[in-house]
Amino acid sequence: MNEDILHRLEQLETRLAFQDDTIEQLNLEVTTLSADNARLKSQLSLMVKKLKELQPGEVAPEAEETPPPHY
């Protein structure tokens, strides 16, 4: 019975080690995605700002736009 407990303890320790590694990998991925998200938000803000700065004559109203070729 003592060997059974030791075997189960080893299995738990192995699982814990794999879980720690998985958590670390996921943490790195979340950190990377968070940085990407911040960069994309910044770029989107810049694009919105530039669109707002366009002269009204530079963008045709939607009614004047020609329909796409698939129509």
N, C-alpha and C positions, 0 to 999 in steps of 0.2 A: 504494500500500500504506500509506503514511503517513496518508492520509485515512481509510482503513479503520480503522486503529488509533485515530485521533482520534474517529471516529464511535462505535466500541465504547466508548471511554473516556467519552464524553458519555452514552451509554446507561447505563453503570454508575453514573455520578454521579447521573443522574436516578433510577435505581432506589434508590440509597442515600438520596437525599433523601426519597423516598416511604416507604422503610422507617423512616427516622428519625421521620417524622411519625406513621406507624402505631404505632411503639413508644411514642411519647409519648402518643398517644390511649389505647392499651391500659394504659399505666401509670396514667393518670388514672382509667380505669374500675376497675382493680384497687384503687386507693386508695379510691375511692368505695365499692366493694363491701365492702372491709375495714372501713370505718367503719360501714356498714350492718350488717354481720355482728356487730360488737362491740355495737352498739345493740340488736340483736335478742337477743343472748345475755344482755345485761343485763335486758331486759324478760322473757325467759323465766325467768331466775333469780328475779326478783321474783314472777312468777306462781306458780312452784313454791313459793316461801316462803309466799305467801298461801294456797295450797291446803293446805299442811301445817299452817297455823295455824287452819284451819277446825275448828269443834267437830265431834266425831263425829256428833252428831245433825243437823248441817246438810247432810250428804251421805248419801243413802240407799244402802244396800248394793246391789250390782249385781243380786242376786237379787230385790230389792224394786222395782226400776225397772220401769215399764211399757214394753212393747216399742214401738218406733217404729211409726207408722201404716202403714208399708208391709208389716208382717208380717201 
